[in-house]
Amino acid sequence: MNETVNLREILLVLSKRWVVILLVTSIFTIGTALVSVFLLTPIYQAKTEILVNRSLNSNPEGVLSVAEIDSNLKLIETYRVIIESPRVMERVVESLGQGASMEALLLHTKVEPVKDSQVISITVEDPDQARAVLIANTIATTFQEEVVKMLSMNNVHILAEARHNPAAKPVSPKPLLNSIIGFVLGLASSIGVVFFMEHLDTRLRSEKEVEEYLGLPVLATIAVIDKKSKKHFRKKRVEEVRGEYEKAEA
């Protein structure tokens, strides 16, 4: 049996089971949208930026050389580690009070340097926007205080504090994006289900399939009579019998 599948056969399979494709895709798309809107907790984001460099006390002119700037850039990773260290984070937890933990704080806080600069970005995510703003600003000010004690730095500046914005929208979930993803997954899943169903269906539906399966030519076919044609045939036959009976009576 020749099992090669061409594009026309694929399209025929898909068109034959389009109801399954529509149903599965709709379930995935609508289900994802409903979960995003009603079940997932909205998450807000707050961001603050700090500038860190070496002290200028050693430079009476107050100007950093290229070598000093390059050295500062190499220390950015050290600054990031200090921000995420227990010494800083434990103080932040103490400032926030009950309900805060260092593990949860680190899980929802992203500290990363801004490319090719001496700026470090601190991003915090939380279901409460006001709390996210508070955490981001507390981390920045705590680092500013602790780094002076640890590295004798006196030139740490907060460039932009996190601010509460009543009109801010949550960064997640994103119902539209999730719905698109659900649609794609549903479409792919439905196509997979359709071809799986087709693979399990071993019935021969056409003369061509019979010829391919048996390797023999088809000599004759039986026409399919639907219910409407069958009813019309019976009605016509009754009229013919009635006409013959009337002729015989005459």
Secondary structure, DSSP 8 states (H G I E B T S, - for coil): ------HHHHHHHHHHTHHHHHHHHHHHHHHHHHIIIIIS--BEEEEEEEEE---STT-TT----HHHHHHHHHTHHHHHHHHTSHHHHHHHHHHH-TT--HHHHHHTEEEEE-TTSSEEEEEEEESSHHHHHHHHHHHHHHHHHHHHHHH----EEEEE-----TT---SB--HHHHHHHHHHHHHHHHHHHHHHHHHH-----SHHHHHHHH-S----------HHHHHHHHHHHHHHHHHHHHHHH-
